[in-house]
Amino acid sequence: MEKKILLTDCPDAKGLIAKITNICYKHQLNINKNDEFVDHENGRFFMRTELEGRFNDETLLADLDDALPAGAQRRLVKAGKKRIVILVTKETHCLGDILMKNYAGALDMDIVAVIGNYDTLAELTGKFDIPFHTVSHEDLSRTEHEEQVRAIIDGYQPDYVVLAKYMRVLTPSFVEAYPRKIINIHHSFLPAFIGARPYRQAFDRGVKLIGATAHFVTDDLDEGPIVEQDVIHVDHTFSADDMAKAGRDVEKSVLSRALELVLNERVFVYGNKTVVFK
């Protein structure tokens, strides 16, 4: 018996839940869990269905195509571990948290490699028997550096690329190579304080809340579809450095939660927004 997840995204119409579940029943598939949402403002229907049984993907999808409205998108994905490549610079907290949770089985993924533009985190990564690749940016143009990084990534054929405090802005061509496959953690509660030094920006503004945002990467810096966010309280006694230290715990927890959601196919992206089934 296989387990798969059916993801349906289509214009809203009457009877969609019944149509989809009846087709699953016709194929003698058991529905273990079902979540649905209607965006009434845009007239869009979203449904995530966990299925178990013996699958004939081609006929199941063909039957769905016959039943769903024009413009429907549907995907049938196998449940289970996803292949992940992580990009890092020097900070340990996000990478360390992911490595530990993956080691404990808390995240359903296989970290196939870590790539850094410094070798600072090679020793940490090696403790978990995961390959670490250093691609220094110092003697290379941006294009040359990214070509080398992409060559390593593509050799592992990952499902997702995770930026765990990777402190370099990616070019449009790099982003285009992995559409909706790059997940970043930004140390700010977006859309506030986009770009570099957000804690300094927050300090200068005198904010009383700081946070972190995990989002898909697009060509627009720090403006991709948001997966997960969280905040903590600060006050006038916090310096910019204090804010940065306090923010690290938020950053790592937000990134881990976002990864759990994405890896379990709980995130629909449409336009520059997301529907997230928790």
N, C-alpha and C positions, 0 to 999 in steps of 0.2 A: 504494500500500500504506500502510495506517494502522498506527500503533502505539498500543496502549492497555494499561491495567493493570487486571486483574481482582482485586478485593479480596473475599475470602470470610471470613466470621466466623460460625460456627455451632456448635451442640452437636456434640461429637465423636461419631463413628460409624465403623464399619468401612467401608473402601473409598472414603473421600471423595476422596483424591488421584486414584484411578483414575476415579471418576465425573466429576470436574471436567475432567481432562485428556482423557478420551474425548469429552466434549461439545465441547471446544475442537477436537479432531481432526475430529469430525463437521462442524463449521463451517469446516473447512479453514484453521484458524488455526495459525500457527507459534508454539511456545512458546520464547521467547528465554531466559527465566530463570524459575525457580520456587523459592519459599521457603515453608516451612510450619513450624508450631509447634503443639503440643498442650499446653494447660494441664491437666494431669491432675487437679490439685486441684479445679478448677472444671468439668472436663469440657467444655472449650471448644477448638475447632479454628480456626486462623488460617492463611490461605494468600494469598500475593501472587504473581501470575502475570503476567509481561510477555508480551504477545501482539502478533503482527504479521499482517496480512492484510486481507481485505475483510470488514467487520463489518456484521452485521444485529443491532444491539443488542437490539431487542425480542425476537426469536426466541431469541437466545443466552441472555438473562436468563430467559426463560420456560422454556427447557429446564433451566436450572440450578435454578429454583424447583421443577420437578417432581422433580429428583434429590436435592436437599438436604433435610436434616431440618427439621421445623417449628421456627420461630424463627430461621431462617438470615437473615443479612444479606449482601447481595452488591452490589458497586458496580463499574461499568465506567467508568473515567475515561481521558480522553485524555492521553497523555504529552505533555509540553512545558511551556512557561513558565507560571507562575502570576502573577497580578496581586497586587502587594503595596502596602499603605499602611503607612508607618512613623510611629509617634508618638515624639516626643523631648522632652526638656527642655533641658538645657544641656551634658551630657557628650558629648564627641566620639568616644570610642574605639569604641563599638559601631556607631554610625552610620557612622563613617569606614571601619571594616573591611568592613561590608556594602556600602557604595558602591564601594569598591575591588574587592572580589571580584566584585561584579555587573558592573562595568566590564570586568574581565578575563575574564568568562564563566565564572567558577568556580561561580556559583550560577544555577540555572535559573529565573530570575524576571524580571519586569518591574516595577521600582519606579515606580509611577505617581504617587506623591506622598509628601511628608513633611510632617507637621503637628507644630508645636511650640507649647507654651504660652508660650514666649519666642522672639524672633527670632534668638537666639544662633547657631544652626546654619544659618541661611538662606544665608549666603555659601558655606559648605562644600557644601551641597546644590546650590547654583547652579552650582558648578564642574562638575557632572555633568549639567547641563541637565535637572534634575528639578524640578517645581513644588514650592515651599515655601509653606505656609499658616501664618500665625501667628494663634492664637486665645488671646488673653490671658485668664487666669482671674481677674485681679485685680479687675475691676469687675462680675463676673458671679457668680450663684449656681452651685453645682455642677451643678444641673439645666440651667440656661441654657448653661453652658459645654459640657457634654456634648452638648446638642442641636445646638450649632453645629459641634462636631467631627464628630458623626454625619452631619450634612448634607453635610459635605465628603467624608467617607469614602464615603457612599452614592453620591455623584456619580461616583466612580471605579469602583464595583462590584468591589472587590477580592476575591480568593479568601481572603486572610489579612490580618490586622492585626498588626503586629509592634511590641511595646513595647521600644524600644532605649534603655533607661534613662529611661523615661517615669515621672517621680517623682510620680505622682498615683494614688490608689486609685480604681478604677472602681466605679461604682454597679451594683447588680444589674440594673437595666434596660439599662444599656449592655452588660454582659456577655451578657445574654439576647439582645440583638440580633445577636450574632455567636457562636453556640454552636460551641465547638471550633474557632474561627477566630482567636482572639487568642493570640499567643505572647509570653511575657514572659521576660526574663532577670533572675533574682534573684541578687544578689551574696552568696550564701551557699550552702553545701551543705545544701539542705533535706533533712529537716524541721528541721534545727537553725537557730536564730537567725532566726525568722520576723519579718517586719515591718521597721520602720525601724532604721537604724544597725546593721546586722548585724556590720560590722567592729569597731565599738565593743563589741558584745556578745561577739564572739569574743575580743577583746583582754582584756576583763574576766574572761572564763572561762579564759584562759591556754591556748588551743588550740594545737596544733602543726600543724594542717592547716587551710587555708581553701580555699574553693571557690566554684563558681557552678553555678546550676541553671536550665535552660531548661524551661519548662512551659507547658501550656495554662492559660488564666485561667478560674477559676470564681468563684462568689460567696464562697468561703472564701479569705481572703487568703493567698496564697503556698502554697496546698495543692492546686492543680490537678494533673492527670496529668503526670508528669515525662517529658520527651523525652530530655534529655541532661544529664550532669553531669561535672565534673572537679574536681581538687584540686591544690594545690601545698603544699609544706612551708614552715612558718615556725618561728621560734624566739623565745626570750625577748628577743632584741635588737630585735624588731619592735615599733614603736608602732602604735597604731590607724591612723594615717595611712600608715605603711609598709605595713601590711596592705592598705589600700585601694588604694595604688599597685600593689602586687604583684598584687592581684586583678583589675586591669583587663584584663591579658592573658588571664587565664582566662575572664573574662566574655565578651569578644569572640569567643574561639575556640569556647566552648560554644554561644553563640547562633548563630554561623555553621554549626556542625556540625548543630545542631538544625534550622535552616532547610533545610539540604541534605536531611536525612532527611524532613522534612514535605513539602517541595516535590516530592520524588520518590515520594511516596505509600508510604513505608516504615514508617509509624506507624499502628498500630491502637489506638484508645482503647476501653477497656471498664471500666466502673465508674470508679474513680479511679486506674487503672493503665494502662500502655501495653505493647504488644508492638512492639518495634522491630527491623526486619530491616535489618542493616547490610551 
